[in-house]
Amino acid sequence: MSESSSIQIARDGDVAVVVLQGEHDLSTADRLRQAIERARDGSTPVVVDLTEATFIDSAVLGVLIAEHERAASNGSAVGYVVGAGAGHSVHRIIDLAGVAAVLPISSDRATALRAIRG
């Protein structure tokens, strides 16, 4: 699936935004992990935006959960966006896994940025 996917890192002031586009699975999970590590560069707050993702699998979900746990243990900030534009399967795996109760998920980037900045 990796040929129909991209991972971009952008900045919104003091927050790094990792944007996933297309389909992401086990073949892109390591790239995502590395992108998040580059984006946070120490203690920079990070928002991972899945709004343009059409598919994610459990490997990608595992990266998102691991980053949340890492941030919580280090006292740094991470947030997630799953907007209306995200693929049905993205919403479905998040619902089925029940991670919305654990991960700080917002429905739009502006809300996630406000939440991460406190």
C-alpha positions as CSV (number, residue, x, y, z in Angstrom):
1,M,0.0,0.0,0.0
2,S,2.9,2.4,0.5
3,E,3.0,3.6,-3.1
4,S,-0.4,5.4,-2.5
5,S,0.6,7.0,0.8
6,S,2.6,10.0,2.0
7,I,3.7,11.4,5.4
8,Q,4.4,15.1,5.6
9,I,5.7,17.2,8.5
10,A,4.5,20.7,8.8
11,R,4.7,23.4,11.5
12,D,2.0,25.5,13.1
13,G,3.9,27.9,15.3
14,D,5.4,25.8,18.1
15,V,3.6,22.6,17.1
16,A,4.8,20.0,14.6
17,V,2.0,18.5,12.5
18,V,2.4,15.1,10.9
19,V,0.0,14.6,8.1
20,L,-0.9,11.2,6.7
21,Q,-2.4,11.0,3.2
22,G,-3.6,7.8,1.6
23,E,-3.3,4.3,2.8
24,H,-1.1,3.3,5.8
25,D,-0.3,-0.1,7.0
26,L,2.5,-2.3,8.3
27,S,4.6,-1.2,5.3
28,T,4.5,2.5,6.4
29,A,4.4,2.1,10.2
30,D,8.1,2.5,10.6
31,R,8.1,5.6,8.4
32,L,5.4,7.1,10.5
33,R,7.3,6.3,13.7
34,Q,10.4,8.0,12.3
35,A,8.4,11.0,11.1
36,I,6.9,11.5,14.5
37,E,10.3,11.2,16.2
38,R,11.8,13.8,13.7
39,A,8.8,16.1,14.3
40,R,9.0,16.1,18.0
41,D,12.8,16.6,18.0
42,G,13.0,16.5,21.7
43,S,10.0,18.0,23.4
44,T,8.2,19.7,20.5
45,P,4.4,19.1,20.8
46,V,3.1,17.0,17.9
47,V,-0.3,16.7,16.3
48,V,-0.9,13.7,14.0
49,D,-3.5,14.5,11.4
50,L,-5.3,11.5,9.9
51,T,-8.0,13.6,8.0
52,E,-6.5,12.8,4.6
53,A,-5.8,9.1,5.4
54,T,-8.0,6.7,3.6
55,F,-6.9,3.5,5.5
56,I,-4.9,2.6,8.6
57,D,-4.4,-0.8,10.1
58,S,-3.5,-2.1,13.5
59,A,0.3,-1.5,13.0
60,V,-0.3,2.2,12.4
61,L,-2.7,2.3,15.4
62,G,0.0,0.7,17.5
63,V,2.4,3.5,16.5
64,L,-0.2,6.1,17.5
65,I,-0.8,4.4,20.9
66,A,2.9,4.0,21.5
67,E,3.5,7.7,20.9
68,H,0.7,8.7,23.2
69,E,2.2,6.5,26.0
70,R,5.7,7.9,25.3
71,A,4.4,11.5,25.5
72,A,2.5,10.7,28.7
73,S,5.5,9.2,30.4
74,N,7.8,12.1,29.3
75,G,5.3,14.9,30.1
76,S,5.2,16.0,26.4
77,A,2.1,16.7,24.3
78,V,0.6,14.7,21.4
79,G,-2.8,15.0,19.8
80,Y,-4.6,13.4,17.0
81,V,-7.0,14.6,14.3
82,V,-9.6,12.3,12.6
83,G,-11.6,14.7,10.6
84,A,-14.7,14.1,8.5
85,G,-12.5,13.6,5.4
86,A,-10.8,10.5,6.8
87,G,-11.7,7.3,5.2
88,H,-14.5,5.1,6.6
89,S,-11.9,2.4,7.6
90,V,-9.9,5.0,9.6
91,H,-13.0,5.9,11.6
92,R,-14.0,2.2,11.9
93,I,-10.7,0.9,13.3
94,I,-10.6,3.7,15.8
95,D,-14.2,2.9,16.9
96,L,-13.6,-0.8,17.0
97,A,-10.4,-0.6,18.9
98,G,-12.0,1.8,21.4
99,V,-8.9,4.1,21.4
100,A,-11.0,7.3,21.3
101,A,-11.5,6.8,25.0
102,V,-7.7,6.9,25.5
103,L,-6.1,9.0,22.8
104,P,-6.8,12.7,22.6
105,I,-8.6,12.7,19.3
106,S,-10.1,15.9,17.8
107,S,-12.4,16.2,14.8
108,D,-10.4,19.1,13.3
109,R,-6.8,20.4,13.4
110,A,-7.7,23.8,15.0
111,T,-9.3,22.0,18.0
112,A,-6.3,19.7,18.3
113,L,-3.9,22.6,18.2
114,R,-5.9,24.5,20.9
115,A,-6.0,21.4,23.1
116,I,-2.3,20.7,22.8
117,R,-1.3,24.3,23.6
118,G,-3.5,24.2,26.7
